[in-house]
Amino acid sequence: MRQTIARIHLDIYRDNIRAMREAIGPDVKLMAVVKSNAYGHGLVQIAQAAQEEQVDFLAVAIAEEGVILRQAGIDVPILVLEGLSAQSTRQAVLYGLTLTVHTKEHVQNAYAASKECGKPADVHLKLDTGMNRIGVKDKEEIPQLLDLLATMPQVRLRGAFTHFACADNADQGMTDAQLARFFKMIELLPKGLLLHAGASSAALMRPDTRFSMVRVGIALYGYPPVQTKVKLRPVLSWETEIIHVKEIRPGDSVSYGATMTANRPRKVATLAVGYGDGYKRLLSNKVSVLINGKRCPVLGTICMDQTMVDITDAGPVEIGSRAVLIGRDGEEEITAEELANIAATISYEVLLSISSRVPRTYHNEL
Ligand SMILES: *Cc1c(COP(=O)(O)O)cnc(C)c1O
């Protein structure tokens, strides 16, 4: 096993699902978003935990992710969040995935695929209320799509949804405007559809956007993008080991480009992690790690495979000692949010940056 690992605490993920369920109440369904390898946590393991917690739906971004889940025996309904090509639609229908449609082509693809596979195709209609990414933008197009669907009984319209652009903003004006447009659009749809709009932020902050279901990703991994009383804890911790220890003298510099020069004697440890593992080079000279429960600043440039840290005040350290990049050690904690702030990005991207060369280990302390 490599010295650098990401620990995935499935018990915490399951606790977060329960906390979210309690927050949204018994009348709102929960869709757990597991796209992009479950935000770096491991697609199948996270989906299995979600299935055990009886989430109502899973969401993936691309057909291939859904196929992997079906092949792993996941039988929860799975929504593919984007409109697919003809070929991917066929794959999705074959594996019983629910499709997103927002153009005539998507509906026709669904029809062709359902005929070819001899299986009905369940679809959700994506409505663009202001994100301007994907979806039906013009409400005049809705009756045309409904007319087309009426000619294709194998293609079953089961839901409709939209996505908010600014749900985590203090100013909720944009969300209000999008919500108003969503209401106008869903008036044109048949009754009884599964309606959904909110992702993590709106699910937590805006009960009026919950409709029949919420689509929650990041909050279930423990990083709610908005202030909340709901108890959500980080699911992932990231650890590495010390592979070398040395003393440096005043005037000695550390790492590529000599961006850090010591002005007093220091004890320096080299860690078995670098930007090849997704420990972003942008964090050089800015971020800390936890060793013996103490914050140890990174010294100099983060290399592809190694990183140096100042352990002068860290107490006893030897080869093989543990260093925490994300996670808790004693009283101290470093979160993906902290790394994201330093790197001018968001927790999502930090979690997703942890590269595939970092083995994930799974823990379930139930
Ligand atoms: C990714 C995504 C979500 C989940 O968003 P979070 O902020 O992680 O909860 C929900 N809906 C759509 C359409 C998405 O693309």
The ligand as an SDF file (V2000), in Angstrom:
LIG
                    3D

 15 15  0  0  0  0  0  0  0  0999 V2000
  -23.7250   18.4900   -9.6660 C   0  0  0  0  0  0  0  0  0  0  0  0
  -25.1600   18.7540   -9.6950 C   0  0  0  0  0  0  0  0  0  0  0  0
  -25.9230   18.6950   -8.5260 C   0  0  0  0  0  0  0  0  0  0  0  0
  -25.3000   18.5460   -7.1540 C   0  0  0  0  0  0  0  0  0  0  0  0
  -24.7890   19.7770   -6.7160 O   0  0  0  0  0  0  0  0  0  0  0  0
  -24.1930   19.9720   -5.2510 P   0  0  0  0  0  0  0  0  0  0  0  0
  -23.9360   21.4210   -5.1490 O   0  0  0  0  0  0  0  0  0  0  0  0
  -22.9510   19.1440   -5.1970 O   0  0  0  0  0  0  0  0  0  0  0  0
  -25.2120   19.4810   -4.2810 O   0  0  0  0  0  0  0  0  0  0  0  0
  -27.2920   18.8230   -8.6320 C   0  0  0  0  0  0  0  0  0  0  0  0
  -27.8750   19.0250   -9.8350 N   0  0  0  0  0  0  0  0  0  0  0  0
  -27.1740   19.1190  -10.9850 C   0  0  0  0  0  0  0  0  0  0  0  0
  -27.8880   19.3460  -12.2550 C   0  0  0  0  0  0  0  0  0  0  0  0
  -25.7970   19.0070  -10.9490 C   0  0  0  0  0  0  0  0  0  0  0  0
  -25.0980   19.1270  -12.0870 O   0  0  0  0  0  0  0  0  0  0  0  0
  1  2  1  0
  2  3  1  0
  2 14  2  0
  3  4  1  0
  3 10  2  0
  4  5  1  0
  5  6  1  0
  6  7  2  0
  6  8  1  0
  6  9  1  0
 10 11  1  0
 11 12  2  0
 12 13  1  0
 12 14  1  0
 14 15  1  0
M  END
$$$$
